[in-house]
């Protein structure tokens, strides 16, 4: 089997409402669908979501680098997935989201050729697991309403974005707990908003809310600060923006700076590196891993869900990135049932792509 073409579909998707975190607001979702085409008529699909503040890629750079990688991959055997993932790292530094898009498509082909869902090929042990729902920064009353709505839909885990203002964050968490009670697990994500001293003060103040974990409380570069926070509070500390590679995961876990790491395909460069991070975390004695996402469509979320299914160390699941979208060009892969992701038993990623919607939402760079 041989790769004969790699096609890219840049799209802009409408959102239900703007999504706000400590350092950014997303009003429209820009993503790139990647199709790897083989000489045997089998295509695989992946998704790249370049995020300048996290992956360092602009949308234009991502498209250019997809073209660059295409020149190195056309003519190669798509079933030699890890070899091609290594080749992408050899010829192009960084640019993790474009590598992730191609990686997903290669694993999709592998599953389709072997007529098996990807999670089975990765050694899957579960096909059903809870995901959280994320509440973006808003007025406390609005966030409490969102929390109640999600719980009414069957979700038992909430992730709350914080980091804007200490008193407002306290009020947000109070309103949310008042709305949903303490039978629902609540985790928070500060998105690098605090210094170590601020983080310790805030987390001690938040203890009454019985938080499950805190994600990236300090700047990504401040590994020592992460360690100080972890030693000073009882809430598990999970690194997100600080971890882009298996090497970084190994270093943070081995020095005791964190209780766990957040794996995102767009950060680490695809399914192969995500699997390696999970194994490194497990071998290093981490309390657990989270798997998360950007604002992504069902295509990328399904790929991440297959990784979850094969790795018991992934305890905290945050795969809700398409719930803020008003529409998307993919279906299938999994079902969402009362707060649980249920993987479907279809070959590869199990996702169907609507080419008409790819055309409808085509995005042209100005």
Beta strands, then each sheet from edge to edge (+ up, - down):
strand 1: 3-13
strand 2: 19-21
strand 3: 24-26
strand 4: 29-38
strand 5: 43-48
strand 6: 128-130
strand 7: 133-135
strand 8: 157-161
strand 9: 185-189
strand 10: 211-215
strand 11: 236-239
strand 12: 260-263
strand 13: 288-291
strand 14: 314-317
strand 15: 330-332
strand 16: 334-337
strand 17: 340-343
strand 18: 351-353
sheet 1: 1+ 4- 5+
sheet 2: 2+ 3-
sheet 3: 6+ 17- 16+
sheet 4: 7+ 8+ 9+ 10+ 11+ 12+ 13+ 14+
sheet 5: 15+ 18-
end
